[in-house]
Amino acid sequence: MSTRYRTAAINDDGGTGVSRVEGGLEVAVSNPLSPDADLSRSNPEQLLALAWATCLDATLQAIVKGAHRTSVRVEVELHDSAERGGYEFHVVAFVSAEGRTLAETETLVTAAHDRCPISRLLQGASTVGIRAEEWAG
């Protein structure tokens, strides 16, 4: 198996400060649960939503070969984890496809969820879901 791409991200500031990609993007971050949270900064919940929405929609576009527009909205919630202590993410992706019935979109969702690398990473987690929606355009 060959590596097709590699990157690394670094955070040495914790929940508030800067997270960065080696040789690239720097993102100001702030813990959303902190009483003095700077809501103009990003947080892990937003970054997870952004990453999965981007990867999943790119996968959908590869499947439909650009013949239709697709849209992915990812919602991330932070919950207390009663079983393990601390917190856990509850994540749901909502997928729609222009010109497709709900049943056809569900077929696309299954194919994309099986192929998208981030979906593969998240599959099987009890706090992760993915749903087809009607195109709202």
Buried (B, 14 or more C-beta within 10 A) or exposed (E): EEEEEEEEEEEEEEBBBEBBEEEEEEBBBBBBEEEEBBEEBBBBBBBBBEBBBBBBBBBBBEBBEEEBBBBBBBEBEBEEEEEEEEEBBBBBBBBBBBEBEEEEBBBBBEBBBEBBEBBEEBEEEEBBEBEBBEBEE
